[in-house]
């Protein structure tokens, strides 16, 4: 009797302990699942690893499935495969088998194996209990529209039945159309009974049916990395909108497909996105609309790859030195200084030049290159004035420029030369008092005629003012106050119509020229006031891709060769990559007339082509 009581007690304790253990595992699993749903994958993984370190009983299968998902989210693809193999081989038939195949498909997508992913998704669809059919169909439609090989589709047809066979015929129809064979597309579509088409696929069926009656066109696929989430999402979405709207251009002979990857506004995610794209052997190239740090991550990822990468650029970095297959759409900051120096020194043929520039990384890069080129041209830079922060008050800098201009006046009757009258005759025009004078240094000759703020000075022949866009509202209103009769030259930041139309700014900039990567908007495309620079860049980037594909290419090598040779004129961007550095060597010269900047000339490589007959 005692033995029996002892055995019953031990059995009860064991059951209680097992129940308690399962309850703990249940709570931990729920916490891990919540962290996974909230995107805290590393935290979820730590919790699961503690669960997996001990027998997990009835939770073993769902724990392994969640571990598989988390490994994929953490980009640990090999670990995800191990969990997937375990789920498919050690547990027999179970309720999670369809989802396991779906996750395996996601793993193959991450590795760039589209055909492998399609096989897994089809297997998942065959085994689904219809609770996850929507997620599977969404993945299958995306894969179909990138292109599945005919061989893989034929393999799947051996065992397909019902609406799964319909899905395969749709995939085959798209592949035929992608290869430029609409007749075969029609033949495949004729095998489909419209009444049996799953609702999720009916839009794809209608698109294929419509496209099959169009002339045969070949499809070229490119990868795109941009921000669709995170802090840079507005710019990324605008670029993508321009990219897609440009694809409806008249006279297009080919079809362009873009495989889009979201970098989440993060350099690390940029690396992952580029790696996924690089594994797709069908891609002819990758377009990266990213900031400088993200672009650098993309360039370094493809440093030893033969796939061409087109980055935006336009900032402090030059990416073309890293790899022979990198192309930069916008020159770095130094190009602004270099082109401005050549424009002022060679084409305007000015000497005694001054500079007003922000004292920051941008300003230093621009002015250093400007001074270097000016020195090579044997031109005289008489003053460089810098300002910090917002230029709400640059009186000190402008007074220094005016003092420099006054000091350049020849000592004998200085105002005769510039005003056509003697200094005495000025008294008849206005009263001169001490407030009108700019202070002179102690070592100035006291007998020298003093500078009056009301006198226009012309001894500084050109004034170069590269600024940030947000600085124009300050600089533009202060510039006219200092009566400097000089040739004004600026950068793209001066082209802001809403400020140019102000009466205290616009009239004083008449005749000013600016050096800009972007041209004034013309009538080549669908534009309105709601589009921004990112949209325009995407629109013209897609135009460049279409122009190259229309010219006839078959592989990446030919695409690179055409990138080096093509001189493309877009809606606002002209693109011609220099053969040596693969940086867009084209800059626009815009001239201010009637309070707006209009096309005046184009810097292409080392020469200027004027849009009007006369030289400046």
Secondary structure, DSSP 8 states (H G I E B T S, - for coil): -HHHHHHHHHHHHHHHHHHHHHHHHHHHHHHHHHHHHTT-HHHHHHHHHHHHTS--GGGHHHHHHHHHHHHHHTT-HHHHHHHHHHHHHHS-S-TTHHHHHHHHHHHHHHTT-HHHHHHHHHHHHHH--SSSHHHHHHHHHHHHTT---HHHHHHHHTT--THHHHHHHHHHHHHHHHTT-HHHHHHHHTT--GGGS-GGGHHHHHHHHHHTTS----EEEEEEEE-SSSTTHHHHHHHHHHHHHGGG-TT--SEEEEEEEE-TT-HHHHHHHHHHHHT-TTEEEEEE---HHHHHHHHHHTTT--SEEEEEE-SS---TTT-TTEEEEE--HHHHHHHHHHIIIIIS---SEEEEEESSHHHHHHHHHHHHHHHHTT--EEEEEEE-S--S--HHHHHHHHHHHHHTS-STTHHHHHHSS-TGGGGGTS---GGGB----TTS-TTS---BTTS-B--S-EEEE---GGGHHHHHHHHGGG-B--EEEEEGGG--HHHHTSTTTGGGGTT-EEEESB----TTS---TT--HHHHHHHHHHHHHHHHHHT---SHHHHHHHHHH--EE-SSBEE-B-TTT-BB-EEEEEEEETTEEEEEEEEETTEEEESSSS--
